Amino acid sequence: MEMKRKNQNLLLFVIIYLTICLENLSAKPVLTNKTGNEMVYEVHVGVILDMGSLEGKILQSCISMAISDFYSGHHYYKTRLVLHTRDSKGETLNALSAALNLLEDAKVGAILGAQTSWEAKFLAEFGDKYKIPVISFSTPSSFPISTRSPYFVQIAHDQTSQVKGVAALIEIYKWRNVILIHEENDGLNLDDTISYMAAFFEEKNIRIAFMSAIAASSEDDQIIEQLHELRTLQTTVFIVHLS
């Protein structure tokens, strides 16, 4: 519930940002309707989420609640955001295809989405090409997206801030040896957060005694076997970095 409330507050800021910006655009919204004597402008916004994931379901719920909360207390705004949701199914190409569909069929003025760094990379290029704002939920990565794409906005916190918090906690308890459990990255190099964590811990004289990689496709018995092996080691402080 706390996670949902934090996401709702963050998305409430996004809704305010979109509403104010789109209300001040010189271009007219795609559709309008009349309520009483006032003209209300409907601004169409695309939402691309992996609806099969817990994060996607939470984000969809928080977006709906944030819009409801905002307009319940701000009746005077002339714009009304109309959402068009598409399911990426966790695939980058699906997200890109959904963005094109939203632009051509729904005539959206902005897109919310990009849960992964790869989706963020391609949707940033998409937004730059078609001059449409893309607001990403993915954590900042090694791609220098924001400097290249003026239409791309990343609202998630940088995970390196979490690394500093973990390191501070370890320093308080004067732990010097830790075991790092992370998700295996398909045989590729460690992701940015793990690399940063290793370097930052070294700087703080915190020794990573052992690193254990767990594949996302691992069965329960495989994971249990790895954990049993870790129990045989002398180090008893574990840091877990998993999706």
C-alpha positions in Angstrom: 0.0 0.0 0.0 2.9 2.4 0.8 4.5 1.6 -2.6 1.2 2.3 -4.3 0.8 5.6 -2.4 4.3 6.8 -3.4 3.6 5.9 -7.0 0.3 7.7 -6.9 2.0 10.9 -5.5 4.7 10.7 -8.2 2.1 10.2 -11.0 0.0 13.0 -9.5 2.9 15.3 -10.2 3.1 13.9 -13.8 -0.6 14.6 -14.3 -0.2 18.2 -13.1 2.9 18.6 -15.3 1.0 17.3 -18.4 -2.1 19.3 -17.7 -0.3 22.6 -17.3 2.0 22.0 -20.3 -0.7 20.8 -22.6 -3.1 23.6 -21.6 -0.6 26.2 -22.6 0.3 24.6 -26.0 -0.6 26.8 -29.0 -1.8 23.7 -30.8 -5.4 22.7 -30.2 -6.3 19.4 -28.6 -7.6 16.7 -30.9 -11.1 16.6 -29.4 -13.3 19.0 -27.5 -16.7 18.8 -25.8 -18.9 21.2 -24.0 -19.9 21.0 -20.3 -22.5 23.7 -19.4 -21.2 26.9 -20.8 -17.5 26.0 -20.6 -15.5 24.4 -23.3 -13.4 21.4 -22.1 -10.4 20.3 -24.1 -9.7 16.6 -24.2 -6.0 15.8 -24.5 -5.3 12.2 -25.4 -2.4 10.5 -23.7 -1.0 7.1 -24.4 0.0 4.6 -21.6 2.3 1.7 -22.5 2.7 -0.8 -19.7 3.6 -4.5 -19.2 0.1 -5.5 -17.9 1.4 -9.0 -17.0 3.8 -7.5 -14.4 3.0 -6.4 -10.9 4.7 -3.1 -11.6 2.5 -2.5 -14.6 -0.7 -3.3 -12.7 0.4 -0.9 -9.9 1.3 1.9 -12.3 -2.1 1.6 -14.1 -3.9 1.7 -10.8 -1.9 4.7 -9.6 -2.3 6.6 -12.8 -6.1 6.3 -12.6 -6.2 7.3 -9.0 -3.8 10.3 -9.6 -6.1 11.6 -12.4 -9.2 11.1 -10.2 -7.6 12.9 -7.3 -6.3 15.8 -9.4 -9.5 16.6 -11.2 -11.7 16.2 -8.1 -9.8 19.1 -6.6 -9.1 21.1 -9.7 -12.4 21.5 -11.5 -11.3 24.8 -13.1 -8.8 23.2 -15.5 -10.0 23.3 -19.1 -8.0 20.3 -20.1 -9.1 16.7 -19.4 -6.6 13.9 -19.9 -8.0 10.9 -21.8 -5.9 7.7 -21.4 -5.3 5.1 -24.1 -3.6 2.1 -22.6 -1.6 -0.5 -24.5 0.0 -3.7 -23.2 3.7 -4.1 -24.1 3.7 -7.7 -22.7 7.3 -6.9 -21.5 8.7 -6.7 -25.1 10.5 -3.7 -26.4 9.3 -4.1 -30.0 5.7 -4.3 -28.7 6.2 -1.1 -26.8 7.5 0.6 -30.0 4.6 -0.8 -32.1 2.2 0.4 -29.4 3.7 3.9 -29.5 3.2 4.1 -33.3 -0.4 2.9 -33.0 -1.1 5.5 -30.3 0.3 8.2 -32.4 -1.5 7.3 -35.6 -4.9 6.0 -34.3 -5.4 7.7 -31.0 -3.6 10.9 -31.9 -2.1 11.1 -28.5 -0.2 14.2 -27.4 2.2 12.4 -25.0 3.1 8.9 -23.9 3.6 7.4 -20.5 5.5 4.2 -20.2 9.0 2.6 -20.8 9.4 0.4 -17.8 12.8 -0.9 -18.9 16.0 0.9 -20.0 15.7 -0.6 -23.5 12.1 0.6 -23.9 13.3 4.0 -22.7 16.1 4.1 -25.2 13.8 3.3 -28.2 10.8 5.3 -27.1 13.1 8.3 -26.5 14.3 8.1 -30.1 10.6 7.7 -31.1 9.6 10.8 -29.2 12.5 12.8 -30.7 11.6 11.7 -34.2 7.9 12.5 -34.0 8.2 15.4 -31.6 6.0 13.9 -28.9 6.8 13.9 -25.1 7.7 10.5 -23.6 7.6 10.2 -19.8 9.5 7.1 -18.6 9.1 5.0 -15.5 12.4 3.2 -16.0 15.4 3.9 -13.7 18.2 5.9 -15.3 20.8 3.8 -17.1 24.1 4.2 -18.9 22.2 5.5 -22.0 22.6 9.3 -22.0 19.0 9.7 -23.1 18.0 12.9 -21.5 20.9 14.9 -23.1 20.1 13.6 -26.6 16.3 13.7 -26.6 14.6 16.9 -25.5 11.2 15.1 -25.6 12.2 12.5 -23.1 11.5 12.8 -19.4 12.7 10.2 -16.8 10.8 10.4 -13.5 12.3 7.4 -11.6 15.0 7.7 -9.0 18.6 6.8 -9.9 19.3 3.4 -8.3 22.8 4.6 -7.3 21.1 6.6 -4.5 19.9 3.3 -3.1 23.5 2.0 -3.2 24.7 4.9 -1.1 21.9 4.2 1.4 22.8 0.5 1.7 26.5 1.4 2.1 25.6 3.9 4.9 23.7 1.2 6.7 26.6 -1.2 6.4 29.0 1.4 7.8 26.8 2.1 10.8 26.9 -1.6 11.8 30.6 -1.8 11.0 30.1 -4.8 8.7 33.1 -5.3 6.4 32.2 -8.4 4.4 29.0 -8.9 2.4 27.6 -11.3 -0.1 25.8 -9.9 -3.1 23.0 -11.8 -4.7 21.9 -10.4 -8.1 20.0 -11.4 -11.2 21.9 -13.0 -13.9 21.9 -10.8 -17.0 21.8 -13.4 -19.8 25.5 -14.0 -19.7 26.3 -10.3 -20.5 28.2 -7.9 -18.3 26.7 -6.9 -14.9 24.2 -4.1 -15.1 25.1 -0.5 -14.2 23.8 -0.7 -10.6 25.9 -3.8 -9.8 29.0 -2.3 -11.3 28.5 1.0 -9.5 27.8 -0.9 -6.2 31.1 -2.9 -6.5 33.1 0.3 -7.1 31.4 2.3 -4.4 31.8 -0.5 -1.8 35.5 -0.7 -2.6 35.8 3.0 -2.1 34.1 2.6 1.3 36.3 -0.4 2.3 33.3 -2.8 2.1 34.4 -6.1 0.8 32.1 -8.2 -1.4 33.2 -11.7 -0.3 31.1 -13.5 -2.8 28.7 -12.7 -5.7 25.9 -15.1 -6.5 24.0 -14.7 -9.8 20.4 -16.1 -10.1 18.8 -16.5 -13.5 15.2 -15.1 -13.8 14.3 -18.5 -15.3 15.6 -20.5 -12.3 13.3 -23.0 -10.7 12.6 -22.9 -7.0 14.8 -25.9 -6.2 17.7 -24.3 -8.1 17.4 -21.1 -6.1 17.1 -23.1 -2.8 20.3 -25.0 -3.7 22.2 -21.8 -4.3 21.0 -20.4 -1.0 22.1 -23.5 0.8 25.6 -23.1 -0.6 25.7 -19.5 0.6 24.8 -20.6 4.1 28.1 -22.6 4.2 30.1 -19.3 3.9 31.2 -17.4 7.0 29.8 -14.1 5.8 26.3 -13.5 7.1 25.4 -10.2 5.6 23.5 -10.5 2.3 22.6 -7.7 -0.2 19.9 -8.7 -2.7 19.5 -6.9 -6.1 16.8 -8.6 -8.1 13.9 -7.5 -10.2 
